């Protein structure tokens, strides 16, 4: 008779033989054959139900022990730069094991969220329980989904909130994470995608009521993986910081430096002052002082604050909140240049001539005291003859000299010809409960442009100084548009009856001439948008490829170290280059400069996408009460699947699905960015004035669906009804497309 082992015997054997845990291995070890296998299967299932064994595909193991080979998820590096991982299939009752990764030089670079197959070795220490060698990387990061959970009889379903995603996911009963019906949740893909049926997901975080006030920015924070919680050690390090004494710093406390920011600014990281140049050789010239908070004094290389700041890369700004790069003790206090308070700073004095050309400059590590914290509107009102009580005493000695220097800089700017786009910036106005009350377009004041010009000049000075001192640094690089993007811009210009010449080395002056042609015409906004879309994305790099948009050979970010890690690197480089202390660039900073540039370029794009998605959702919420209303706008994009419309009142983008354009087929021409009705011959192209009816506004996804009512004040022709799926009675041939396109160009040029 076959001996059936006891449960304890099975557990002992599995513990002693961790590499032989398949059911057939266990049966072979105990000589179990034939019908006795059924009894073994029952015992293994009972051990699994009791939590003493965890099934891993066709094998079993002790639930409190890790197998010799396991799937691991990589965690973020710790303060020492070591990489740790966690086992994805941990079923034990105790604390989840912490695994130190022992990477070889030949292994690929790993980041937080990567999944690997690792070979484990027990190596218990104070900080970890195992070490692991990588066998291979498993695909990429698991797909993350943010959505609304809908409870069902056996688990539930997940409705993604991503715009354009109409696919649901199933959630098994054991994978709901305790989520309640209607809750906003974060989930990840569970198992491989199948060809049939809905994909599976497991819920990893519950985020609460999706309709609650201020949930919009929370959605974006989680959807894009923006870190919004500071580790305890980072907060402790920031809290331990204290104000700076003068010591060897340059004393700037008697200089009447002032800050000019938005009225609702949460921090003040730059201050300025202008005085006439006393040098008789520089008649009508100025000395412009720009002082920036000395963040490098507090955020030193390889500290907990430094690691966290580099990971975040930058602050992220939403209408209702800021996710800061640095804790509030620094960003809102010690590194904020508050009025009447002594603050550490890095300052640059720049001499310019009467035409705004920089003659020379010098950097200083100083201690300052802001004479006033002002906002753009009150400064502009002062220059317009209506100063308030705070601004009036400052007009002659401080504010008018600022604008005099700005006038000189505008002459230098006109000669340099940086790209001069005119795109109004939207501002979402919320009430105390987080509900949108209005959407406003920010007015561009001379006070805004003044600060921008001063900051650009200071950034140029920083780059030039570090180049001259042969110091490593991160440049802000903006390369010229690709030939393909220029061709697309040229098509849009020609379709609008404008000209962007070919066969010449592109300069910003050429693009500015195109923008001037479009100015005060119906195509003004269209050409500005098309020009912006033709630009490459700016990025950070230790290699200097110039800044095309600003028409500058060398440019580096120096003026906002509170909210940009790039500026902190530049500050450290200046400290090292001038020998101001031991808190400059570290050897690690220098060695990993290219990696840092890529990291913070990526985080910057992440923040931009999150901010844009949040704006879309707020606009959809604002317009949701106006479904059915008619709105005016312009066609801003053409695609094979539909038409995009930029609405006049809010600047929101709505989509007209191609299926709603009428009962005819439309042929899409990618070169000319047009749709042509196969029956009516109606042409839809960029820049046309339209009236649309708002059909759907989805605040959770930010999507707006609109229906076309009129095109250039003409009602939309409707072709004869036709069954869906049938081919058009006639197709517009490529020759006719080309002829129609040429005719449109000629017609517009003759107007």
C-alpha positions as CSV (number, residue, x, y, z in Angstrom):
1,X,0.0,0.0,0.0
2,X,1.3,3.4,-1.0
3,X,2.3,5.6,2.0
4,X,0.6,9.0,2.0
5,X,2.8,11.6,3.8
6,X,1.5,13.8,6.5
7,X,1.2,17.6,6.0
8,X,4.3,18.2,8.1
9,X,6.3,15.7,6.1
10,X,5.3,17.5,2.9
11,X,6.3,20.9,4.3
12,X,9.6,19.6,5.5
13,X,10.5,18.1,2.2
14,X,9.5,21.3,0.3
15,X,11.7,23.3,2.7
16,X,14.7,21.0,2.1
17,X,14.2,20.8,-1.6
18,X,13.2,24.3,-2.8
19,X,14.1,23.7,-6.4
20,X,11.8,20.6,-6.7
21,X,8.4,21.8,-5.8
22,X,6.2,20.6,-8.7
23,X,3.5,18.1,-7.8
24,X,5.2,15.3,-9.7
25,X,8.5,16.0,-7.8
26,X,6.6,15.6,-4.5
27,X,4.8,12.5,-5.7
28,X,8.1,10.9,-6.9
29,X,9.9,11.7,-3.6
30,X,7.2,9.8,-1.6
31,X,6.7,7.1,-4.2
32,X,3.1,8.1,-4.8
33,X,1.6,6.5,-7.9
34,X,-1.8,6.0,-9.6
35,X,-4.9,6.8,-7.6
36,X,-2.9,7.9,-4.6
37,X,-2.1,11.1,-6.5
38,X,-5.7,12.2,-5.9
39,X,-5.1,12.1,-2.1
40,X,-1.8,14.1,-2.5
41,X,-3.6,16.7,-4.6
42,X,-6.2,17.0,-1.8
43,X,-3.5,17.5,0.9
44,X,-1.7,20.1,-1.2
45,X,-4.9,22.0,-1.7
46,X,-5.7,22.0,2.0
47,X,-2.1,23.3,2.8
48,X,-2.7,26.1,0.2
49,X,-6.1,27.0,1.7
50,X,-4.5,27.1,5.2
51,X,-1.9,29.6,3.9
52,X,1.0,27.2,4.6
53,X,1.8,26.7,0.9
54,X,1.6,29.1,-2.0
55,X,0.9,27.7,-5.4
56,X,3.1,29.1,-8.1
57,X,1.8,27.8,-11.5
58,X,2.3,24.0,-11.1
59,X,4.6,24.1,-8.1
60,X,4.2,24.6,-4.4
61,X,6.4,26.3,-1.8
62,X,6.4,27.4,1.9
63,X,4.4,30.6,2.0
64,X,6.9,32.1,4.5
65,X,9.9,31.4,2.3
66,X,11.0,32.8,-1.0
67,X,11.8,30.4,-3.9
68,X,15.4,30.4,-5.3
69,X,14.1,32.2,-8.5
70,X,11.3,34.8,-8.3
71,X,9.8,37.7,-10.2
72,X,10.9,41.0,-8.5
73,X,9.8,44.6,-8.8
74,X,12.6,47.1,-8.6
75,X,12.2,49.9,-6.0
76,X,13.6,53.4,-6.1
77,X,17.3,53.8,-5.1
78,X,18.0,54.5,-1.5
79,X,20.1,57.4,-0.2
80,X,23.3,55.4,-0.9
81,X,22.2,54.7,-4.5
82,X,21.7,51.0,-3.8
83,X,18.8,49.3,-5.6
84,X,16.4,47.1,-3.8
85,X,13.4,45.0,-4.9
86,X,10.3,43.3,-3.6
87,X,8.9,39.9,-4.5
88,X,5.6,40.2,-6.4
89,X,4.3,36.9,-5.2
90,X,4.8,37.2,-1.5
91,X,2.0,35.4,0.3
92,X,3.5,35.2,3.8
93,X,2.0,36.6,7.0
94,X,5.2,38.4,8.1
95,X,6.8,41.6,6.7
96,X,7.5,41.6,3.0
97,X,11.1,40.6,2.3
98,X,13.5,43.4,1.2
99,X,16.0,42.2,-1.5
100,X,19.3,43.9,-2.4
101,X,20.1,43.7,-6.1
102,X,23.6,42.7,-6.9
103,X,24.0,44.0,-10.5
104,X,26.9,43.1,-12.8
105,X,28.4,45.7,-15.1
106,X,26.9,43.9,-18.0
107,X,23.4,44.1,-16.6
108,X,21.1,46.8,-18.1
109,X,20.2,49.9,-16.1
110,X,17.2,49.4,-13.9
111,X,14.7,51.9,-12.5
112,X,11.8,51.9,-10.1
113,X,8.9,49.7,-11.4
114,X,11.0,47.5,-13.6
115,X,10.4,43.8,-13.3
116,X,13.1,41.1,-13.4
117,X,13.5,37.4,-12.9
118,X,16.1,37.1,-10.1
119,X,18.1,34.3,-8.5
120,X,17.8,34.8,-4.7
121,X,20.2,34.1,-2.0
122,X,19.3,34.3,1.7
123,X,21.6,37.0,3.2
124,X,19.9,38.4,6.3
125,X,21.1,41.8,7.5
126,X,19.6,44.8,9.2
127,X,18.6,46.3,5.9
128,X,17.6,43.3,3.7
129,X,16.8,39.6,3.9
130,X,18.1,38.4,0.5
131,X,20.4,39.4,-2.3
132,X,19.5,38.8,-5.9
133,X,21.3,38.4,-9.2
134,X,19.4,39.4,-12.3
135,X,18.6,36.5,-14.7
136,X,16.7,38.7,-17.2
137,X,14.4,41.6,-17.4
138,X,10.7,40.8,-17.8
139,X,9.2,43.0,-20.5
140,X,8.5,46.6,-19.3
141,X,6.7,48.1,-16.4
142,X,3.2,46.6,-15.8
143,X,0.5,48.7,-17.5
144,X,-1.1,51.0,-14.9
145,X,-4.8,52.0,-15.2
146,X,-6.7,54.7,-13.4
147,X,-10.4,54.2,-13.4
148,X,-13.8,53.9,-11.7
149,X,-14.5,50.5,-10.0
150,X,-17.9,49.0,-10.5
151,X,-18.7,46.2,-8.2
152,X,-20.1,42.9,-9.6
153,X,-21.1,39.5,-8.3
154,X,-17.6,38.1,-8.8
155,X,-15.3,41.0,-8.3
156,X,-16.1,43.8,-10.6
157,X,-15.1,45.9,-13.6
158,X,-12.8,48.8,-14.1
159,X,-13.8,51.8,-16.3
160,X,-10.6,53.6,-17.3
161,X,-10.7,57.4,-17.1
162,X,-8.1,57.9,-19.9
163,X,-9.4,60.0,-22.7
164,X,-10.3,57.9,-25.7
165,X,-10.2,54.6,-23.8
166,X,-13.5,52.8,-24.0
167,X,-12.2,49.3,-23.0
168,X,-13.2,47.9,-19.7
169,X,-11.2,45.6,-17.5
170,X,-12.3,42.7,-15.3
171,X,-11.3,42.6,-11.6
172,X,-11.4,39.2,-9.9
173,X,-13.0,38.9,-6.5
174,X,-9.6,38.5,-4.8
175,X,-8.1,41.4,-6.6
176,X,-10.4,44.3,-5.7
177,X,-8.2,45.6,-2.8
178,X,-11.3,46.4,-0.8
179,X,-12.5,49.0,-3.3
180,X,-16.1,50.1,-3.1
181,X,-18.5,50.7,-6.0
182,X,-17.9,54.0,-7.7
183,X,-14.5,54.6,-6.2
184,X,-11.6,56.0,-8.1
185,X,-8.8,53.4,-8.1
186,X,-5.4,52.7,-9.5
187,X,-4.9,49.2,-10.9
188,X,-2.4,47.2,-12.9
189,X,-2.7,44.6,-15.6
190,X,-3.0,41.1,-14.1
191,X,-1.6,38.5,-16.4
192,X,-1.0,38.5,-20.1
193,X,-3.4,40.0,-22.6
194,X,-5.7,37.5,-24.3
195,X,-7.2,37.8,-27.7
196,X,-10.7,36.9,-26.4
197,X,-12.6,38.6,-23.6
198,X,-11.8,41.6,-21.4
199,X,-8.3,42.1,-20.0
200,X,-7.8,41.5,-16.3
201,X,-6.6,44.0,-13.7
202,X,-5.8,44.0,-10.0
203,X,-6.5,47.1,-7.8
204,X,-3.4,48.4,-6.1
205,X,-4.7,51.7,-4.6
206,X,-8.0,53.3,-3.7
207,X,-8.2,57.0,-4.3
208,X,-11.7,57.9,-3.1
209,X,-14.6,59.7,-4.7
210,X,-13.8,60.8,-8.3
211,X,-16.4,63.6,-8.1
212,X,-15.1,65.1,-4.8
213,X,-13.7,68.6,-4.8
214,X,-10.1,68.9,-6.1
215,X,-10.1,65.2,-7.2
216,X,-9.0,66.4,-10.7
217,X,-5.4,67.1,-9.8
218,X,-5.2,64.0,-7.6
219,X,-6.2,61.9,-10.7
220,X,-3.3,63.5,-12.7
221,X,-0.8,63.0,-9.8
222,X,-1.5,59.3,-9.6
223,X,-2.0,58.7,-13.3
224,X,1.4,60.1,-14.2
225,X,3.3,58.8,-11.2
226,X,4.2,62.2,-9.7
227,X,5.7,61.8,-6.2
228,X,3.5,63.8,-3.9
229,X,4.6,62.6,-0.5
230,X,8.0,63.4,1.1
231,X,9.8,60.6,3.0
232,X,10.2,61.2,6.7
233,X,14.0,61.5,6.4
234,X,13.6,64.3,3.8
235,X,11.2,66.3,6.0
236,X,13.5,65.8,9.0
237,X,16.4,67.1,7.0
238,X,14.5,70.2,5.8
239,X,13.1,70.9,9.3
240,X,16.7,70.9,10.7
241,X,17.8,73.7,8.3
242,X,18.3,77.2,9.7
243,X,18.8,80.7,8.3
244,X,22.3,81.7,7.0
245,X,24.7,84.1,8.6
246,X,26.7,86.6,6.5
247,X,30.2,85.2,7.1
248,X,32.1,85.4,3.8
249,X,29.0,86.3,1.7
250,X,28.7,89.6,-0.1
251,X,26.4,91.9,2.0
252,X,23.5,92.9,-0.3
253,X,21.1,93.7,2.6
254,X,21.1,97.4,1.9
255,X,20.4,97.0,-1.8
256,X,16.7,97.5,-2.5
257,X,16.1,94.3,-4.4
258,X,12.4,93.5,-4.9
259,X,10.4,90.5,-6.0
260,X,7.7,90.7,-8.7
261,X,5.4,87.6,-9.0
262,X,1.8,86.6,-9.6
263,X,-0.5,87.8,-6.9
264,X,-1.1,84.1,-5.8
265,X,2.6,83.1,-5.9
266,X,3.5,80.4,-3.4
267,X,7.2,81.2,-3.4
268,X,9.6,84.0,-4.4
269,X,12.9,82.8,-5.8
270,X,14.1,85.8,-7.8
271,X,14.6,89.5,-7.0
272,X,16.0,92.4,-9.1
273,X,17.3,95.9,-8.9
274,X,18.6,98.4,-11.5
275,X,20.9,101.3,-11.2
276,X,22.4,103.6,-13.7
277,X,26.0,102.7,-14.7
278,X,28.3,105.3,-13.2
279,X,31.0,104.6,-15.8
280,X,31.0,107.6,-18.2
281,X,32.1,105.3,-21.0
282,X,28.7,103.6,-20.8
283,X,26.4,106.6,-21.2
284,X,22.7,105.7,-20.6
285,X,23.8,102.2,-19.6
286,X,22.6,100.2,-16.6
287,X,23.7,97.7,-14.0
288,X,21.0,95.0,-13.6
289,X,21.1,92.9,-10.4
290,X,19.3,89.6,-10.3
291,X,19.4,87.7,-7.0
292,X,18.3,84.1,-6.7
293,X,17.6,82.0,-3.6
294,X,20.7,80.0,-2.6
295,X,19.0,76.6,-2.6
296,X,22.4,74.8,-3.0
297,X,23.3,75.8,0.6
298,X,20.4,73.7,1.9
299,X,20.2,70.9,-0.7
300,X,23.7,69.5,-0.7
301,X,25.0,66.6,-2.9
302,X,24.0,63.1,-1.9
303,X,21.7,64.2,0.9
304,X,18.2,62.9,1.3
305,X,16.9,66.2,0.1
306,X,19.1,66.0,-3.0
307,X,18.0,62.5,-3.9
308,X,14.3,63.4,-3.5
309,X,14.7,66.7,-5.5
310,X,16.5,64.8,-8.4
311,X,13.8,62.2,-8.4
312,X,11.1,64.8,-8.7
313,X,13.1,67.0,-11.2
314,X,10.8,69.9,-10.8
315,X,7.7,71.2,-9.1
316,X,4.3,70.5,-10.8
317,X,1.6,73.2,-10.8
318,X,-2.1,72.6,-10.8
319,X,-5.0,75.1,-10.5
320,X,-5.7,73.9,-6.9
321,X,-2.3,72.7,-5.6
322,X,1.4,72.5,-6.2
323,X,3.5,69.3,-5.9
324,X,6.8,70.9,-4.9
325,X,10.3,69.7,-5.7
326,X,11.3,70.7,-2.1
327,X,9.5,70.6,1.2
328,X,7.7,73.7,2.3
329,X,10.3,74.5,5.0
330,X,12.6,75.4,2.1
331,X,10.4,76.3,-0.8
332,X,8.0,78.4,1.2
333,X,10.3,79.7,3.9
334,X,14.2,79.5,4.0
335,X,14.6,79.6,0.2
336,X,11.8,82.1,-0.5
337,X,12.9,85.8,-0.7
338,X,10.2,87.2,1.6
339,X,10.0,90.9,2.2
340,X,12.1,92.3,5.0
341,X,13.8,88.9,5.8
342,X,17.5,88.1,5.4
343,X,18.0,85.3,2.9
344,X,21.0,83.6,1.3
345,X,21.3,84.2,-2.4
346,X,23.4,83.9,-5.5
347,X,23.4,87.2,-7.4
348,X,24.6,88.4,-10.7
349,X,25.4,92.0,-11.7
350,X,25.1,92.6,-15.4
351,X,26.2,95.8,-17.2
352,X,24.3,96.7,-20.4
353,X,24.6,99.5,-22.8
354,X,21.9,101.9,-23.9
355,X,20.8,99.4,-26.6
356,X,20.5,96.5,-24.2
357,X,23.8,94.7,-25.1
358,X,25.5,93.0,-22.2
359,X,29.0,94.4,-21.7
360,X,30.1,92.2,-18.8
361,X,28.8,90.5,-15.6
362,X,29.9,89.1,-12.3
363,X,28.5,86.5,-9.9
364,X,28.4,86.8,-6.1
365,X,27.3,84.6,-3.2
366,X,25.5,87.0,-0.9
367,X,23.0,87.7,1.8
368,X,20.0,90.0,0.9
369,X,16.9,91.4,2.3
370,X,13.9,92.1,-0.1
371,X,12.7,95.6,0.1
372,X,9.2,94.7,-1.2
373,X,7.2,91.7,-2.5
374,X,5.0,93.0,-5.4
375,X,2.7,91.5,-8.0
376,X,2.7,92.1,-11.7
377,X,-0.6,93.9,-11.8
378,X,0.3,96.5,-9.1
379,X,3.7,97.2,-10.7
380,X,2.1,97.7,-14.1
381,X,-0.6,99.9,-12.6
382,X,2.1,102.0,-11.1
383,X,3.8,102.5,-14.5
384,X,0.4,103.3,-16.0
385,X,-0.1,106.2,-13.5
386,X,-2.1,104.5,-10.8
387,X,0.3,103.3,-8.1
388,X,-1.2,102.0,-4.9
389,X,0.1,103.0,-1.5
390,X,2.8,100.3,-1.5
391,X,4.1,101.0,-5.0
392,X,4.0,104.8,-4.9
393,X,7.1,105.3,-2.7
394,X,9.1,102.9,-4.9
395,X,8.3,104.4,-8.3
396,X,11.3,106.8,-8.8
397,X,14.1,104.9,-7.1
398,X,13.2,101.3,-8.0
399,X,10.4,100.6,-10.5
400,X,11.1,103.3,-13.2
401,X,14.8,102.2,-13.5
402,X,13.6,98.6,-13.9
403,X,11.5,99.6,-16.9
404,X,14.2,101.9,-18.3
405,X,16.6,98.9,-18.4
406,X,13.8,96.8,-19.9
407,X,13.3,99.3,-22.7
408,X,17.0,98.9,-23.6
409,X,16.7,95.1,-23.5
410,X,13.8,95.2,-25.9
411,X,16.0,96.8,-28.5
412,X,18.6,94.1,-28.1
413,X,15.8,91.5,-28.3
414,X,14.5,93.1,-31.6
415,X,18.0,92.8,-33.1
416,X,18.4,89.2,-31.9
417,X,14.9,88.1,-33.2
418,X,13.9,85.3,-30.8
419,X,10.7,83.4,-31.8
420,X,7.8,85.7,-31.0
421,X,4.8,83.5,-30.5
422,X,1.5,85.1,-29.4
423,X,-0.5,82.4,-27.6
424,X,-2.8,83.4,-24.8
425,X,-2.4,81.5,-21.5
426,X,-5.5,80.2,-19.8
427,X,-6.1,80.4,-16.1
428,X,-8.7,78.2,-14.4
429,X,-10.4,80.0,-11.5
430,X,-11.8,77.8,-8.7
431,X,-14.0,78.5,-5.7
432,X,-13.2,77.4,-2.2
433,X,-14.8,74.0,-3.0
434,X,-12.6,73.3,-6.0
435,X,-15.4,74.0,-8.5
436,X,-14.5,76.0,-11.7
437,X,-16.1,79.5,-11.6
438,X,-14.5,80.9,-14.8
439,X,-11.8,80.4,-17.4
440,X,-9.8,83.5,-18.0
441,X,-7.0,84.3,-20.5
442,X,-4.1,85.9,-18.8
443,X,-3.2,89.4,-19.9
444,X,0.4,89.8,-21.0
445,X,1.8,92.9,-19.3
446,X,5.1,94.7,-19.7
447,X,5.8,93.8,-16.1
448,X,5.7,90.1,-17.1
449,X,8.0,90.7,-20.1
450,X,10.4,92.8,-17.9
451,X,11.0,89.9,-15.5
452,X,11.3,87.4,-18.4
453,X,14.0,89.5,-20.1
454,X,16.0,89.9,-16.8
455,X,15.8,86.2,-16.2
456,X,16.9,85.3,-19.8
457,X,19.9,87.7,-19.4
458,X,20.9,86.1,-16.1
459,X,20.6,82.6,-17.5
460,X,22.9,83.6,-20.4
461,X,25.4,85.0,-18.0
462,X,25.5,81.8,-16.0
463,X,26.1,79.7,-19.1
464,X,28.8,82.0,-20.4
465,X,30.6,82.1,-17.0
466,X,30.7,78.3,-16.6
467,X,31.9,77.9,-20.2
468,X,34.7,80.4,-19.6
469,X,35.7,78.6,-16.4
470,X,35.5,75.2,-18.2
471,X,33.1,73.9,-15.7
472,X,30.6,71.1,-16.3
473,X,27.0,72.2,-16.4
474,X,23.6,71.4,-17.8
475,X,22.6,73.5,-20.8
476,X,19.0,74.2,-21.7
477,X,19.0,73.0,-25.3
478,X,16.4,73.8,-28.0
479,X,17.2,72.4,-31.4
480,X,15.8,73.7,-34.6
481,X,12.7,72.1,-36.2
482,X,13.1,68.9,-38.3
483,X,12.7,69.2,-42.1
484,X,9.5,67.1,-41.8
485,X,7.9,69.5,-39.3
486,X,9.0,72.5,-41.3
487,X,7.3,71.0,-44.4
488,X,4.1,70.5,-42.4
489,X,4.2,74.1,-41.2
490,X,4.8,75.3,-44.8
491,X,1.7,73.4,-46.0
492,X,-0.4,75.1,-43.3
493,X,1.0,78.5,-44.3
494,X,0.4,77.9,-48.0
495,X,-3.2,76.7,-47.3
496,X,-3.7,80.0,-45.5
497,X,-2.3,82.1,-48.4
498,X,0.9,82.8,-46.5
499,X,4.6,82.1,-47.4
500,X,7.4,80.4,-45.6
501,X,10.3,80.3,-48.0
502,X,12.4,77.2,-48.7
503,X,16.0,76.7,-49.5
504,X,17.6,78.8,-46.8
505,X,19.2,78.2,-43.4
506,X,16.2,78.5,-41.0
507,X,16.4,81.4,-38.5
508,X,13.8,82.5,-36.0
509,X,13.5,85.7,-38.0
510,X,12.0,83.7,-40.9
511,X,9.3,82.3,-38.6
512,X,8.7,85.7,-37.1
513,X,8.0,87.1,-40.6
514,X,5.4,84.3,-41.1
515,X,3.8,85.3,-37.7
516,X,3.7,88.9,-38.8
517,X,1.9,88.0,-42.1
518,X,-0.7,86.2,-40.1
519,X,-1.1,88.9,-37.5
520,X,-4.7,90.4,-37.2
521,X,-6.0,87.9,-39.8
522,X,-8.4,85.0,-39.3
523,X,-5.5,82.7,-39.4
524,X,-3.5,84.4,-36.6
525,X,-4.1,81.8,-33.9
526,X,-3.8,78.9,-36.4
527,X,-0.3,80.0,-37.6
528,X,0.9,80.6,-34.0
529,X,-0.3,77.1,-33.0
530,X,1.2,75.4,-36.1
531,X,4.5,77.2,-35.5
532,X,4.5,76.0,-31.9
533,X,3.8,72.4,-33.0
534,X,6.7,72.5,-35.5
535,X,9.1,73.2,-32.6
536,X,11.2,70.4,-31.1
537,X,11.0,69.9,-27.3
538,X,13.6,71.6,-25.3
539,X,15.7,69.5,-23.0
540,X,18.7,69.5,-20.6
541,X,22.1,68.3,-21.7
542,X,25.8,68.7,-20.7
543,X,26.4,69.3,-24.4
544,X,25.7,72.8,-25.8
545,X,23.6,72.7,-28.9
546,X,22.2,76.3,-28.5
547,X,18.7,77.5,-28.0
548,X,16.9,78.0,-31.3
549,X,13.7,79.6,-29.9
550,X,15.6,82.3,-28.0
551,X,18.2,82.7,-30.8
552,X,21.0,82.2,-28.2
553,X,24.2,80.2,-28.6
554,X,24.5,79.3,-24.9
555,X,21.7,79.1,-22.4
556,X,21.4,77.5,-18.9
557,X,18.7,77.6,-16.3
558,X,19.9,79.5,-13.2
559,X,16.9,81.5,-11.9
560,X,14.5,78.9,-10.3
561,X,16.4,76.4,-8.2
562,X,13.3,76.1,-5.8
563,X,11.3,74.4,-8.6
564,X,13.9,73.1,-11.1
565,X,16.7,70.7,-10.4
566,X,18.6,71.9,-13.4
567,X,19.0,75.3,-11.8
568,X,20.4,73.7,-8.7
569,X,23.0,71.9,-10.7
570,X,24.0,75.3,-12.3
571,X,24.2,76.9,-8.9
572,X,26.5,74.1,-7.7
573,X,28.7,74.6,-10.8
574,X,28.9,78.3,-10.0
575,X,29.9,77.6,-6.4
576,X,32.6,75.2,-7.5
577,X,33.9,77.5,-10.2
578,X,34.2,80.4,-7.8
579,X,35.5,78.4,-4.9
580,X,32.7,79.5,-2.6
581,X,32.4,76.4,-0.5
582,X,32.3,72.6,-0.5
583,X,28.6,72.4,-1.5
584,X,29.3,72.8,-5.2
585,X,29.2,70.0,-7.8
586,X,30.2,66.6,-6.4
587,X,32.2,64.1,-8.4
588,X,29.0,62.0,-8.6
589,X,27.1,65.1,-10.1
590,X,29.8,65.5,-12.8
591,X,30.0,61.8,-13.6
592,X,26.2,61.5,-14.0
593,X,25.5,64.8,-15.6
594,X,24.1,63.3,-18.8
595,X,21.8,60.9,-16.8
596,X,20.6,63.8,-14.7
597,X,19.8,65.8,-17.8
598,X,17.7,62.9,-19.2
599,X,16.0,62.3,-15.9
600,X,14.9,65.9,-15.4
601,X,13.9,66.3,-19.0
602,X,11.6,63.3,-18.6
603,X,10.1,64.6,-15.3
604,X,9.5,68.0,-16.9
605,X,7.5,66.4,-19.8
606,X,5.6,64.3,-17.2
607,X,4.6,67.5,-15.4
608,X,3.6,69.2,-18.6
609,X,1.4,66.3,-19.5
610,X,-0.2,66.1,-16.1
611,X,-0.9,69.8,-16.0
612,X,-2.4,69.7,-19.5
613,X,-4.6,66.7,-18.6
614,X,-5.8,68.5,-15.5
615,X,-6.7,71.6,-17.4
616,X,-8.7,69.5,-19.9
617,X,-10.6,67.9,-17.1
618,X,-11.4,71.2,-15.4
619,X,-12.6,72.6,-18.7
620,X,-14.8,69.6,-19.3
621,X,-16.3,70.0,-15.8
622,X,-16.9,73.7,-16.5
623,X,-18.7,73.0,-19.8
624,X,-20.6,69.9,-18.5
625,X,-23.5,72.2,-17.5
626,X,-23.7,73.5,-21.1
627,X,-24.3,70.3,-23.0
628,X,-26.6,71.1,-25.9
629,X,-25.4,74.7,-26.2
630,X,-23.9,76.1,-29.5
631,X,-20.3,77.4,-29.3
632,X,-18.0,79.1,-31.8
633,X,-14.4,78.1,-32.5
634,X,-11.8,77.3,-35.2
635,X,-10.7,74.0,-36.6
636,X,-7.3,73.3,-35.0
637,X,-6.6,69.8,-36.2
638,X,-7.6,67.3,-38.8
639,X,-7.2,63.5,-38.4
640,X,-8.5,60.4,-40.2
641,X,-11.0,59.8,-37.4
642,X,-12.3,63.3,-36.9
643,X,-11.8,67.1,-36.5
644,X,-10.5,69.1,-33.6
645,X,-12.0,72.4,-32.7
646,X,-10.5,75.1,-30.4
647,X,-13.4,76.8,-28.7
648,X,-13.2,80.6,-28.5
649,X,-14.6,81.2,-25.1
650,X,-12.4,78.8,-23.1
651,X,-9.7,77.6,-25.4
652,X,-10.8,74.0,-24.8
653,X,-10.4,71.5,-27.6
654,X,-13.4,69.5,-28.7
655,X,-13.5,66.6,-31.1
656,X,-16.0,66.1,-34.0
657,X,-16.0,62.3,-34.7
658,X,-15.9,61.8,-38.5
659,X,-19.0,59.6,-38.2
660,X,-21.1,62.6,-37.2
661,X,-20.0,64.9,-40.1
662,X,-22.9,63.7,-42.3
663,X,-24.2,60.8,-44.3
664,X,-21.3,60.8,-46.8
665,X,-17.8,59.5,-46.7
666,X,-14.8,61.9,-46.2
667,X,-11.4,61.4,-47.8
668,X,-8.4,62.5,-45.6
669,X,-5.4,64.2,-47.2
670,X,-2.6,64.2,-44.7
671,X,-0.4,66.5,-46.8
672,X,-2.9,69.4,-46.9
673,X,-4.6,68.5,-43.6
674,X,-8.0,68.4,-45.2
675,X,-11.1,66.3,-45.3
676,X,-13.2,66.2,-48.5
677,X,-16.8,65.0,-48.7
678,X,-17.0,62.2,-51.4
679,X,-20.6,63.3,-52.4
680,X,-20.8,67.0,-51.7
681,X,-17.2,68.0,-52.3
682,X,-17.2,69.9,-49.0
683,X,-13.7,70.7,-47.9
684,X,-12.8,70.9,-44.2
685,X,-9.4,72.4,-43.4
686,X,-7.4,74.1,-40.6
687,X,-8.4,77.5,-39.4
688,X,-12.0,77.5,-40.6
689,X,-14.6,79.2,-38.5
690,X,-17.2,76.8,-37.1
691,X,-20.2,76.7,-34.9
692,X,-20.6,73.5,-33.0
693,X,-23.0,72.0,-30.5
694,X,-21.6,70.5,-27.3
695,X,-22.7,66.9,-27.4
696,X,-20.7,65.5,-24.5
697,X,-18.4,66.7,-21.7
698,X,-16.8,64.1,-19.5
699,X,-15.0,65.7,-16.5
700,X,-13.4,62.4,-15.5
701,X,-11.6,61.9,-18.8
702,X,-11.4,65.6,-19.9
703,X,-13.0,64.7,-23.2
704,X,-15.3,67.0,-25.2
705,X,-17.4,65.7,-28.1
706,X,-19.0,68.4,-30.4
707,X,-21.2,68.3,-33.5
708,X,-20.6,70.5,-36.5
709,X,-23.4,73.0,-37.1
710,X,-22.0,75.6,-39.5
711,X,-18.7,75.8,-41.4
712,X,-17.6,79.4,-42.3
713,X,-21.2,80.5,-41.5
714,X,-22.7,78.0,-43.9
715,X,-25.0,75.1,-42.8
716,X,-23.5,71.7,-43.3
717,X,-24.8,69.9,-46.4
718,X,-26.1,66.4,-45.8
719,X,-25.6,63.8,-48.4
720,X,-28.1,61.0,-49.1
721,X,-28.4,58.3,-46.4
722,X,-26.3,55.3,-47.0
723,X,-25.9,52.0,-45.2
724,X,-23.0,51.7,-42.9
725,X,-20.0,49.8,-44.0
726,X,-20.6,50.2,-47.8
727,X,-17.9,51.7,-49.9
728,X,-18.4,55.2,-51.3
729,X,-19.9,55.5,-54.7
730,X,-16.8,57.4,-55.9
731,X,-13.4,58.1,-54.5
732,X,-11.6,61.3,-55.0
733,X,-8.4,60.4,-56.9
734,X,-5.0,61.7,-56.0
735,X,-5.0,63.9,-59.1
736,X,-8.3,65.6,-58.1
737,X,-7.0,66.0,-54.6
738,X,-3.9,67.7,-55.8
739,X,-5.9,69.9,-58.2
740,X,-8.3,70.9,-55.4
741,X,-5.5,71.7,-53.1
742,X,-3.8,73.9,-55.7
743,X,-7.0,75.7,-56.5
744,X,-7.5,76.5,-52.8
745,X,-4.0,77.9,-52.5
746,X,-4.4,80.1,-55.6
747,X,-7.8,81.3,-54.5
748,X,-6.5,82.3,-51.1
749,X,-3.5,84.1,-52.6
750,X,-5.8,86.1,-54.9
751,X,-7.9,87.4,-52.1
